Amino acid sequence: MNKYKVQVQGLAIEGGRPKLSGPELLCQLKGGVKVATLTSDLQPFSELTWGSLLPQRSMTFDLGPFKSCAVVTSAGSMRHSGLGAEIDSHDMVLRFNAAPTAGYEKDVGAKTSVRLINSQVMASDDHHFLSSSLYSAGILVGWDPAPYSADLNEWYNKTDYPIFEQYQVYRKLHPQQSFHILHPHMEWQLWELIQGNMAEPIQKNPPSSGLLGTVLMMSLCDVVHVYEFLPSRRKTKLCHYYQSYYDEACTVGAYHPLLYEKNLVKRMNLGPDQDIYTHGRVTLPGLHTFTCHQGTSYS
């Protein structure tokens, strides 16, 4: 199935060539993935009556750099982690979708600086996106699986879920809250980077929110700690720390190319393997903190 019309032909897939090192992968990420959010001057939004609700500048233009940032996944293995105080010690904390902090502070912390939300959560009545106070903390960033072309007109006319309708309603209800939408070229440039570093075809679907949020924070921060994206010794089939639903697909992936994403993040990790095993913590550098020479070498 190729719902998003992904064009694999012409992509260099790792086979006979040498496997890239962590620094080389980081340089590929820095040079090949443009992290940006939608702005009101982009078509078709500049011609729409509600287009002025979008920010005038990309999120990455106005924010950062922050010294230390945490990306807190919603993984079931966050439960009983005792990482709350460590997470809250960061300057910025990113959370995902409908993940709560109330009642789970000891394990996941209480601070929320950014919340990345997929369009399915935004549109679902179950998550009460328009009315729940859960979403009122910090900066909101929405995203929706767009066509591989990343053409804004094509995407606007055929979204997976009604992200733009929900965005308009939320902005009118909460005009003071900062709310961005990821530019779709980011998700597919990231997909191409993953595919180009794997020896076999990966799922023709966008990367997970977890990886998108990680790369977003790498564009805003000096150092990023990602919690339980790579599972620790607490690995469990429990999908989310705040629910009682068990499914191994939450860890290994089904829709998203999650196993391949984790392979890539493991190779880019600057921290010791022991950090992953005991804390589920990966350490990644901010994209502005290193220089790439001739595209790959890193300093």
N, C-alpha and C positions, 0 to 999 in steps of 0.2 A: 504493500500500500504506500502511495506517495501523495498524501493529501495536500502537501504544501508545494508540490511541483519542484522538488529538489533536483538539481542538475549535478550528478556525480561525475559525468564525463568531463575530462580535463582537469579534475582535481588530482593532485599528486598524493597517492596513498603509500604509506610507508611499507616497503617490502624489502628490496635489496639494499636500500640505502641505510647508513648507520642510524641507530636510534639517537635522538637528540638528548642532550643533557638537560638538567633542570634550568641552568642559566640560558641555554639556547631556546628552550621552550618559553621562558619568561620574555625573551627578546621577540620571539614570534608573537606572543600575546600583545606586547607593547606596540609592535609595528603593524599588526594585522587586525586588531579589534578596536574599533572606534567606539568608545563609551560615550553615549550622548542620550539626551532626552528630547522629546518633541518641544518645539517652540511655536509661538503664535504666528511667526512669519513664514512658516512652511506651508506649501500647498498640499492638500486642498484647504487646510485649516484657516489660512489667511483670508479665504473667500467665504468662510462660513460665519453666520451670525454669532455662534458661540465660540469661535476661534480665539477671541480675546481672553477667554477663561484660561487658556494655556499660558504658561510662563513665557516671558519675553526672552529669557536666556536659559541655556541648558543648565541642569543641576550641577554638572561638573565645572561650570564656569564660575559659579557663585560660592561654592562650598570648598572647604579644605585649603591646604592640607591639614589633616588632623594627625596628631602624633601616634596614637594607638587606637585600633578599632577591633571590635568583636563582631563576628558573624555567627549567630546562634541558630543552628538548625532546629527543626522541630522533632528530631529523631527520638524514638522511644528510649534510646540509650542515654538521653539527657536526664532521665529520671534517676534519682539517687546518686547523681554525680557530685553534688556538693560544690558546684562551680559558680554559684550565684555571685559571691563576693568578688571573685576574680573577674567575672564578666562585667560587673558594674564598675570595676576600676578603670575600664577603658574610656577614652574620650567620646567615642561614638559606638553605639550598639545597633546592629541591624537584626531585625526579626522578620519572620515570614508569615504571610497569609493571616490566618485567624489564631495564631499561637498566643496564648495568654501568659501573663506573668503572675497575676493574683493567685495565691495559693501554691505557687511553684518557685517563689523567690530564692529559696535555699539552693535550688538546682540550676535555675536559668537566669537569676537576677531580676531586677525590677526596672532597669533603665531601658527605654526604647527611644532611639534617636531617628531611626529610619525603619519603615515597614514596607517590604516588597510584597505586592499582592498580585496574584494572577487574576485574569479576567473572569475565570469561573467562580472564584470566591466573591468577586465584586458583584456578580450577577445572581448568585445563589440566595434564595430567601432564607436558607438555613443559617447563613452567616451574618445576616442583619447588617450588611455593610453600610447602609445609609443612616442607620440609627444607633448602632452600638458604640459605646464610649471606648471600646477596645481600640478603635482606629483613630482616636483623637490625639494620641500621643505621637509627637515627632513628625517627620516628613513622610508622606505617602508616595510610593512609586508603583504604578501599575504596569502590567505588561500583558500582551496577548500574542499567541502564536500567529505570526503573519506569514504571507506567502514568501517563498524563498527569494523572490525578486526583491523583497523589501520595498516595493513600490507603494508609496503612501496612499495614492489614489485607489489602487487595487485593494489594499488592505482595508481602507476606510469603508469600501463597499462590500467587503466580505470578511468581517471579523469572526473569530471562533465564537466569542461571546460578546454581548453588547457593551464593550468597554467604554466606548465614547458616550453612549447614552448615560451610563452610570457615572461617568466622570462629570458630565454636565450637571446632573442632579446633585451629586455630592458637593461640587464646588459652589453651587448656589446655596446649599444648606450650610456649608462651612467655608465661607469666603476667606477667612483669615488663615486657614491651614494650607501649608505648602503641599502641593500635589503635582507630581510629574508622571509622565508616561515614557517608558523606555523606547528609544528609536529602534525599529525592527532590524536595522542592519546589524546591530550588535549581536542579536541572538544567532543570526546565520553566519556572520564572520566567526563567531565562537564555534559554531558547529563545524565550519570548514577547518578550523584549527584542530579540533578533535579528530575529525575524519582523516586529515592529512598526516596525523601521527599514529594512526592505527593501521595494522596490516590487513584488516578485513572491513567490509562495509558495516557501518553502524546504523542505528535506527534513523530514518529520515524524518525525525521530529526535532523540534528545538531543544536546546539544553534545559536542564532543570532550573527552577528558581534558585536552588542552592548555589549553582555555579554562576548564574547571572548576578546574584547578590554579592558573591565573593569578588567577582571582577569589578563590579560597581564600586565596592569599598576599596579595592586596590587602586582605583583611580582617584580616591579622595584621601588616602591615609598613608602615613609613613610605613607602618607595619600593620598587618591584618592577622588576627588569630581566628581561625575557623573551628568551631566546636562540633564534633560528631558528624562531620561530612565524611571523614574516614572513621569508621567505627572503632571504638576502644574495646577493652576487655569486657565492657558492659553490653556488647552487641546483643541485640534482641530482635525478635520478629515483631515486637510492638511497633506499630507505625509511628505514632506521635506520643510524646510524653504526657499529653493532656487527654488522651483518649484510651479506650480499651479495645482497639481493633488491631488484630495481628495479621500480617501478610509480609512474607519475605520480599515481595516485589518492592516494598517501600525502601529496602536497603539496596537491592541489586538492580532495580529499575525494570520497567516494562515499556512504558510509553517513551520516557526520556532515555538517552544513551548514558545512563547513570554509571554503569561499571567503567565505561571508557572515560567518563569525566573524572572518576576517582583515580584511575590510573594516571591521568595527566596531573592532577593535583598532588598526588603522592610524589611524582617526579619533580615537581616544582617546590616542594616543601623544604624550607631552610632549617627547620627544627629537628631535633633528634627523634628517631623512631619511638623511643621510650615515651615521648610526649603524646604520641598517637595512642599507644597502648594503654597508658594510665589515665590520660585526660581526654582523649579524642581530639587533641589540639594540633592543628596544622599552623605553621607560621609562614606567611607569605609577605614579600616586600611590596611596598607601594610602587606603582609603575613609574613615578617620578624620581625614585631614589636610586636608580641605576641607569647607566649609559650603555647603549648597544653600539658596537662598532661593526660596520659592514653587514648589519642586519642580524648577526648571530652572537658574536663575542660580547662579553658582558663585564662591566666593572662598576 
